Amino acid sequence: MAFPDGFLWGAATAAYQIEGSPLADGAGASIWHRFCHTPGLVHGGDTGDVACDHYRRWPEDIALMRRLGLQSYRFSIAWGRVLPQGTGTANSAGLDFYERLVDQLLEAGIAPNATLYHWDLPAALDDRGGWLNRDSADWFAEYADLVFRRLDGRVKMWTTLNEPWVVMDGGYLSGALAPGHRNLFEAPIVAHNLLRAHGKAVQAYRASGAHRIGLVVNLEPKYPASDAPQDRVATRRAHAYMNRHFMDPVFRGRYDAVLVRMFGAAWPAFPASDLDLIRTPIDFLGINYYTRNVVRDDAGRFPLPVERPVQRGATYTETGWEVFPQGLLDTLNWVRTRYGNPPVYITENGAAFDDPPVAQGGAVHDALRTDYLRQHLRVLHRAIAEGCDLRGYYAWSLLDNLEWAHGYSKRFGLVHVDYRNQRRTLKDSGAWYARVIASNGQCL
Ligand SMILES: OC[C@@H]1[C@@H](O)[C@H](O)[C@@H](O)c2nc(CNc3ccccc3)cn21
């Protein structure tokens, strides 16, 4: 099933999850450095102090990308490396690191796809209120403008934010992610400022950039557990809370009325002009897809803990997510029909399984991951046939890495990392993905 000519095949990572050396060469600490160094918050007390040591081993990792035949590499830039205090004086060593990485990617024939924010807010800005402060949109635009002026042209694909919903829900409602707040009244303020920051960064790019910029969202299709009215109502609420929450303001310039009602008194009165900023047109949408969500009656409870009722006969990943490739097709068709068929890249798709250990001779027989990826890639081919403007795919992740509050206990990589000695081993899924890329999907 060959994919269209020019379909872009890649893999993705994020700075705090792979780089290590979070304070090296003048870098400023992030909220994830603080979160990991706060006892009891991350599995096993794991931190990003070393991670995959990518800050020092990046040439070796680019060699791995060449071995995979990657056409593009999605990575994130650590704001605190570039602006240690979040604003003000730039750190040339931090900018130099990303400039060298980008130059060597281009040398290798790999198109860089840079994410400006993948959850690692400079701690100095969190001390000034972080995303709760309306000034955060200006702080972000200042950072974005600095990086655009340094790297645009060599980087031709930019995304502003990675998954603002997870930043809001994990960082300010459940508290499972940095900065670990649990406050219903903070959540909509943070979400709105993230969206304003996105809009200001896009406007900054239109002033100086010459290529393409987008937004990355996590979308998770919601299906009612039964046809009972209370299950259908709960499903609509869950859909409003996760999926329409950011898509509607960015593509339609207004919030979903169901969402506003759910927050009730916790929903502030936002200036109408903010929505004009937020809906500044983008060039493409990045969708991170992992699983679906079956929804039962929530009895009007809010906030909504994402329940995952077990589906008989389903396969589950190590993060407790049902393997459900149909949800990816349903999601892509929903985006196509509701939001005018924007150009879409799957910017993350992958799974954590209990991989077998590295075998003698250096192999990791991760058949479950290969099967997960194969099922989802086959669905993409159908989505294109059904009219979705799907431009490319990034497997999550290039490397096993720090899975946030799970620490190093969950492995998503196409490449195994032995954290005791930083040895990289290409897994069977990585070798298989290399064949998919080489055949432009023909071998699926
Ligand atoms: O969990 C795997 C990856 C993670 O390593 C990435 O940094 C992040 O971008 C990412 N997002 C999701 C999906 N989003 C999500 C949805 C509900 C709860 C938690 C995460 C999965 N992943």
The ligand as an ORCA input file, in Angstrom:
! r2SCAN-3c Opt
* xyz 0 1
  O       3.441      8.935     26.779
  C       4.146      8.879     25.602
  C       4.301     10.269     25.006
  C       5.220     11.191     25.817
  O       6.472     10.570     26.035
  C       5.373     12.500     25.027
  O       6.334     13.369     25.597
  C       4.044     13.238     24.963
  O       4.025     14.171     23.894
  C       2.891     12.267     24.852
  N       1.611     12.578     24.739
  C       0.915     11.433     24.771
  C      -0.576     11.324     24.698
  N      -1.172     12.253     25.515
  C      -1.745     11.941     26.743
  C      -3.113     11.859     26.839
  C      -3.685     11.558     28.063
  C      -2.891     11.389     29.170
  C      -1.504     11.490     29.038
  C      -0.933     11.747     27.819
  C       1.774     10.388     24.856
  N       3.000     10.932     24.903
*
